[in-house]
Amino acid sequence: MRYLVAACALLLALPGPSPAEVPERPQLLVLVAVDGLSWKRLEYYRPYYHEGLKRLLDEGQIEAQARYRHANTETGPGHASLSTGAPPRVTGIVANGWFEKNPKGEYASRYCVDEWRPNGTVAGAQALRVATLGDRLLEAHPESRIVSLSAKDRAAILMAGHAPKDDVYWWDQVTGAFVTSAAYPGTPAGAAIVAAANRKGAGPGRFGLFWRALPLPPSDVELPQPAPDLLEFQVPANGLAFPHSFSFSPRGYFPSLFVSPFPDELVADLAVAFLADPTLALGRKMTPDFLALSFSSQDVVSHTYGTESEENLDVLRRLDVQLGRVFKALDAPGLSGRVALGFSADHGFPEIPEARRARDPKFVGGRIVEGGRSPASLSERLNGLLGRDLCLAPGSRPILGIEGYTVAYNRGALPLKTVAGACGSPGNAVSAKELDQALVKAVAHCYPAEIQEVLLTAEEKSWPAADPAVEFARNDFDQERSGDALLVPRENYMMSSDPIRGASHGSLFEYDIHVPLVFWGASFPKRRVETPSTPYDLAPTLASTVGLTLTDAVGTSRKNP
């Protein structure tokens, strides 16, 4: 025994590696999402960046060929994919909303962060079918802190996950304050931070009554410019042209402020406050923490004024400044060198098609109108044609709704009944199968230029693998939530709530799927990677830096072994 003790003493006396030689795992994982930012737009305006965006692009590991591989590229699905490493077929978040049976057994609309409870609906992650990075981190390290912040509820919630102890906050357009829900009691320290931020306010005393563009920076080279002559193609949410008035809209000050860069500043304020808080001590403890930030202004302003607009450029320049503040907080003592950050977007954005056509008469593109701003909307026209072709009673609504490019039948009313007409005697049953056949014909008749095909979900098992759209459709397919058909638009045709103005997204084309993917921190070398990747790689990559594996993810780690 004394020989064993002597041997152990000798081993203990041997010099070990110095602290500098011991590689440290990051203690703070950070996910930064910019809603609606395409890779093309980020790179186009690179000469304007001097702070946060510049640091990302100058110091980070740039995955320049990152593309989503699912249909319905929207905010909900994208943020769920960024936090889980999986497409909608896995996460269940197939769109910003869909139709499914509610607890009463009714086939009804469901918002992607509706959490159904016995006493009503609250905002939460119940619809998210798998664990997020934050969820897995808590499983491995119960003392970890999860903080998720955004101007949008669906972004904050779907980046965070399911744990009630998560600090999850989003900006409320009614009150102008950050709020949460009963699903996230959070921590007392987090609640105190948010209460202090809300006391500072977000009203005219801080932001004034106008959104004015930043002055152009001095430059000895010609800077990339926004597209000209957009005024007639923009939604005048805060008026047209700078300065934009926050008293222009009858909706009130805070909804007007939402269509501006300033919600991004509010999110950055709150992020800096969380990072500085000594009680939470994010990233400064023995267990790793997770901070998720989603900046929403890029998306909201692009919908309204166009991704190619002066307004969009101003949003990105101001976001650059706000991200610079976040990076400064991450450089603080105790955090510097111990952060692993992933940066991406939930989807990209096309340019306004009518504006492109005005600049280039050879351009072919347009919009498919769905929503209350036009009486000749997609669902109204299709319901009219289906009613006529199937001899349904006047006013019948065989289509319950359309979300993104997904069509949902009025399943609670099936089978429908015919009335007298060319279909034969009245009272015949019209099933979902007959609606399928009639829908394909109606779309081909009404929208031959805008929609290239209809993929019926009843035929999902026989969708042709050679069809490029099928991979995107399957990655968005959920048996309970994907409705009855997926409309596949032609390139440069977008689904829009406005018949003549603004822009939208959601397709499977380059402008909607090609987004930034950048990793930053000591775990990642400065480099530009041109091999194909996907935003599904973000969560697995951050997880790998702290020794976690996300079993539900389809993405892979982009970190060097």
ABEGO torsion letter per residue (X at the ends): XAAAAAAAAAAAABBBBBAAABBBBBABBBBBBBBGBBAAAAAAAAAABABAAAAAAAABBBBAABBBABBGBBAAAAAAAAAAGBBAAAAGBABABBBBBBAAGBBBBBBAABBBBAAEBBBBAAABABBBAAAAAAAABAABBBBBBBABAAAAAAAAEABAABBBBBBBAAAGBBBBBAABAEBAAAAAAAAAAAAAEABAAAAEABBBBBBBBBBABBBBBBBBGAAAABBBAAEBEOBBBAAABAAEAAAAAABBAAAAAAAAAAAAAAAABAAAGBGABABBBBBBBBBAAAAAAAAAAEAABAAAAAAAAAAAAAAAAAAAAAABBGABGABBBBBBBABBBBBBAAAAAAABAABBEEBBBBEAABAABAAAAAAAAAAAAAGBBBGBBABABBBEABBBBBAAAOBBBBBBEAAEBBGBBBBAAAAAAAAAAAAAAAAAAABABBBBAAAAAABBAABAAAAAAAAABBAAAAEABBBBBBBGBBBBABAABEBBBGBABAAAABBBBBBBEAABBBBBBABBBBAAAAAAAAAAAAGBBBAABABBBABBX
